[in-house]
């Protein structure tokens, strides 16, 4: 009796573009650096898209600094998994809860709320957003990403 031959999985295409990992201290003074490095990395993209990604990144980094174990800092990843999607990911050491938009507030409570509006902004400005947290025992943290429709600049076209 012979076994079923093993199948090689279909090749998975790599990202259309990947800008690598950038680390930041959990200090709100780092937000200007986050924004300037995004402007540098996204040179050639639509300026409105760049401004939107900068705003979303500022919100995600600020949230990481507020809610995660901030002494370990945050990491920003920027990639294009395909020719029309720009993905921003902010990773941190994790905190006691997952990022979420509070749904239990009344309209009056939302009007009076001073905080917890950042993820609403992220949801409105991105095509989609999500988060994932590994169990704490693995020490792999929490990752929040937002995806945007993007027309790649000429310098990236044909790279895939």
N, C-alpha and C positions, 0 to 999 in steps of 0.2 A: 504494500500500500504506500503510495506516495502522497506527500502533503501538497497542499495548494502552494504554488510558487508565490513568493513574496512580490508585492507590487511596489514599485517606486512611486512615491507620491508625485503628483503633477507639480512641475516647477512653479513656485510662487514668484511672481515678478517683484522685484525690489521697488522701493519708492522712486517716483519720478524725480524727486529732489529731496535731499536731507541736509540740513544745516548743522547738525551736530547738537551737542549738549552745552548749555551755558549755566553755570552755577552762580547763585546770588545769596548774599547774607539775608536773613530775615530782618530787614530794616526798611522802613518805608522810604528812606532816602535813596534806596537802590532803584526805586521805580523810574527815576529819570534815566538811569543806565539801561534798564529793561527796555524802555521806549526807544532810546537812541540806538541800541543794538538791533532792535527790530527794524528801525528805519534803514539802517545799514544793510541788514540781511535781505530786506524786501525791496531794495532799490530796483526800479524798473517796473514794479507792480503798480496798479492803479493807486493813486494817492489816497482816495477815499477808503480803499481796502486797508491800506497801511495804517491809517488813523483808527479804523475800527479795530484792527488786530491789536494795536497799541493800547486802546482803551480796555479791551477784554483782558489782555495780558496784565494790565495794571490791577484790574479787579481780582483776577485769579491769584496773582502773587500776594496782594494785600490779604486776601482770604487765607492763603497758606500761612502767612506770618501771624495772623490773628488766631487761627483755630488749630494749627498743627504744632508739633514739637519744634518750635522755631529755632532752637539752638543749632539744628542741623542744616538750616538753609533750605533753599528751593532750587530746582533745576528746570530750565525752560528748554523745550524741544520744539523745533519747527520742521515740518516736512510737507511734502506733497505726495500722498500715497498714489495719486493718479494725476492725470493732466489737468483736471478741473477742480481739485480740492486742495486747499491749504489747511493744514492741521497744526494748531498750537496746543502744546501739552505743558502743563505745569505740574511738577511732581514734588512731593514733600515727604517727610518722615512719618506722616500720619498723625491723626488726632483721635479724640474719643468718639467722634461721629463722622458719618459720611457727609460730603457737601450736598445740600438739598435746598430747594425753595420751600419756605414754610407755607403750607396750605391751610393751616388751621386758623388763620387770622380773619377777622371780620374786615369789612371795608374801612370802618372807623379805625381799627387797630393799624391797618396798613397806612392810613393817612398820618397817624401819629408816630409811626415807627421811625426811629433814627437810623437803624441799620438793617442788615439782612436784605438789601435790595440788589446787591451786586450780581447775584446769579440770575435775577430777573433781567438785568441788563445783558448778561451773557446770553441768555436764552433768546432775547429779542434781536441781538446783533449777529448771532451766528446761525448757520443753517441747522446745526445740531450741536448738542454738547452732552457730555456724560462724564461719569467718574467711576473709578474702580479702586478698591482698597484691598490689599493683600491682608491676610490675618496677621496680627501684630507679631506673632512668634517668628515670622519669616523676616521681619525687618525690611520689607520692600516698599512700605509706604502707601501713599494715596496719590492717584494720578487723575487729573481733571483735564479734559481736552475739549476744544471747540473747533468745529470745522466751518470753513468759509468757501463759498464759490469763488474761484480765482481763475483769471486768465493769466497764464504764465508769461513773463517777459520773453522777448526773442532769445535772450541768452540761455534760457532753459528749454526752449522748444526743440523737439527732436532728441532730447537727452535720454528718452526712454526707448 
